[in-house]
Amino acid sequence: SVVTTLRRLMAGYVIYHDGPGVATLVYCELHPHCDIKDHAKLAFYETDTCQRLTMEIRITVGTICCEKVGVNCSCFCIDGHQFSTRTCAERKLWLRAISNIKVKLQNCAPTPSGEVLQHYRGAIEEHIESIRQSIEGFAPIEPLL
């Protein structure tokens, strides 16, 4: 285990829009807020071994997060950075977790202890279980019209 990954809340592969006609598969980790630094972060690595950090995005109270509009669209933005996940449910999971972190920042919550991190992770895992079919792409497809 890489030391910098020990406090992550969740992680997974996302596609990052690098520019016109360029998309890169990156491994993304969401790290919790820290009252000393007054932000949380998304850390991006080349692979899930987390050996080479390629980018970081700070999550603050003012961070703008939005989902892209479209039928079964799995794209979202964080402060102008554009991403895509495998499914809509996975996109919602990322945005929900980031939103929860922003609430912690807005309320000046203390840096979470190891025990609190376990509770956060447990809540994320519980949510994943409740939407597992959607994340794995086996959810029923409803008619568009």
C-alpha positions as CSV (number, residue, x, y, z in Angstrom):
1,S,0.0,0.0,0.0
2,V,1.3,3.5,-0.9
3,V,1.4,5.8,2.1
4,T,-0.4,8.6,0.3
5,T,-3.4,6.4,-0.3
6,L,-4.1,5.4,3.3
7,R,-6.5,8.2,3.9
8,R,-8.5,8.0,0.7
9,L,-12.2,7.7,0.8
10,M,-12.8,6.1,-2.5
11,A,-10.9,5.5,-5.8
12,G,-11.5,4.3,-9.3
13,Y,-10.8,4.8,-12.9
14,V,-12.2,7.8,-14.8
15,I,-11.6,9.3,-18.2
16,Y,-10.1,12.8,-18.2
17,H,-10.7,15.2,-21.1
18,D,-7.1,16.5,-21.8
19,G,-8.1,18.7,-24.6
20,P,-9.6,18.7,-28.1
21,G,-9.7,15.1,-29.2
22,V,-7.6,13.8,-26.2
23,A,-9.0,11.7,-23.4
24,T,-6.9,9.9,-20.8
25,L,-7.8,7.0,-18.5
26,V,-6.6,8.0,-15.0
27,Y,-7.0,6.5,-11.5
28,C,-8.7,8.9,-9.2
29,E,-8.7,9.0,-5.4
30,L,-10.9,11.2,-3.3
31,H,-9.2,12.3,-0.1
32,P,-11.0,13.8,2.9
33,H,-11.0,17.4,4.1
34,C,-8.3,18.6,6.4
35,D,-9.1,21.5,8.8
36,I,-5.5,22.7,8.7
37,K,-5.4,23.0,4.9
38,D,-9.1,23.9,4.5
39,H,-9.6,21.7,1.5
40,A,-9.9,18.1,0.4
41,K,-8.4,16.8,-2.8
42,L,-8.8,14.5,-5.8
43,A,-5.5,12.9,-6.7
44,F,-4.9,11.4,-10.1
45,Y,-2.5,8.6,-11.0
46,E,-1.4,6.8,-14.1
47,T,-2.6,3.5,-12.7
48,D,-4.1,1.9,-9.6
49,T,-0.7,1.2,-8.2
50,C,-0.6,5.0,-7.4
51,Q,3.1,5.2,-8.1
52,R,3.0,8.3,-10.4
53,L,0.8,11.3,-9.4
54,T,-0.2,13.1,-12.6
55,M,-2.5,15.8,-11.2
56,E,-4.4,17.1,-8.1
57,I,-7.5,19.1,-7.8
58,R,-8.3,20.9,-4.6
59,I,-11.9,20.6,-3.3
60,T,-13.0,23.7,-1.4
61,V,-16.3,25.2,-0.4
62,G,-16.2,27.2,-3.7
63,T,-15.4,24.2,-6.0
64,I,-17.9,24.0,-8.8
65,C,-19.2,20.5,-9.5
66,C,-21.8,19.7,-12.1
67,E,-23.1,16.9,-14.2
68,K,-23.4,17.1,-18.0
69,V,-26.9,16.9,-19.4
70,G,-27.7,14.1,-21.7
71,V,-29.5,10.8,-22.0
72,N,-27.5,8.2,-20.0
73,C,-24.6,10.7,-19.8
74,S,-21.8,9.8,-17.4
75,C,-19.9,13.0,-17.8
76,F,-19.2,15.6,-15.1
77,C,-17.1,18.7,-14.4
78,I,-15.1,19.8,-11.4
79,D,-13.8,23.4,-11.6
80,G,-13.7,23.2,-15.4
81,H,-12.0,19.8,-15.5
82,Q,-14.1,17.3,-17.5
83,F,-14.5,13.7,-16.6
84,S,-16.5,10.6,-17.6
85,T,-17.2,7.4,-15.7
86,R,-18.5,4.1,-17.0
87,T,-22.1,4.6,-15.9
88,C,-24.4,7.4,-14.8
89,A,-24.6,5.7,-11.3
90,E,-20.9,5.9,-11.0
91,R,-20.9,9.6,-11.9
92,K,-23.6,10.2,-9.3
93,L,-21.5,8.4,-6.7
94,W,-18.4,10.6,-7.4
95,L,-20.5,13.8,-7.3
96,R,-22.3,12.7,-4.1
97,A,-19.1,11.9,-2.3
98,I,-17.5,15.3,-3.4
99,S,-20.7,17.1,-2.3
100,N,-20.5,15.4,1.1
101,I,-16.9,16.6,1.5
102,K,-18.0,20.2,0.6
103,V,-20.6,20.1,3.3
104,K,-17.9,19.1,5.8
105,L,-15.8,22.0,4.6
106,Q,-18.7,24.4,4.8
107,N,-19.4,23.4,8.4
108,C,-15.7,23.6,9.4
109,A,-15.6,20.0,10.4
110,P,-12.4,18.8,12.0
111,T,-10.0,16.5,10.1
112,P,-11.5,13.0,10.3
113,S,-9.8,10.5,12.5
114,G,-9.1,7.0,11.4
115,E,-12.4,5.8,13.0
116,V,-14.4,8.5,11.3
117,L,-12.8,7.7,7.9
118,Q,-13.9,4.1,8.4
119,H,-17.5,5.4,8.9
120,Y,-17.2,7.5,5.7
121,R,-15.9,4.5,3.7
122,G,-18.6,2.3,5.2
123,A,-21.3,4.7,4.0
124,I,-19.7,4.8,0.5
125,E,-19.6,1.0,0.4
126,E,-23.2,0.8,1.5
127,H,-24.3,3.2,-1.2
128,I,-22.3,1.2,-3.8
129,E,-24.1,-2.0,-2.7
130,S,-27.4,-0.3,-3.2
131,I,-26.6,0.7,-6.7
132,R,-24.3,-2.2,-7.7
133,Q,-26.4,-3.2,-10.7
134,S,-26.3,0.3,-12.1
135,I,-22.6,0.6,-11.6
136,E,-21.9,-2.7,-13.3
137,G,-24.0,-1.7,-16.2
138,F,-26.7,-4.3,-15.7
139,A,-29.6,-2.0,-14.8
140,P,-32.7,-2.2,-17.0
141,I,-32.7,0.3,-19.8
142,E,-35.9,2.2,-20.0
143,P,-37.4,3.4,-23.2
144,L,-36.3,6.9,-24.2
145,L,-39.6,8.1,-25.5
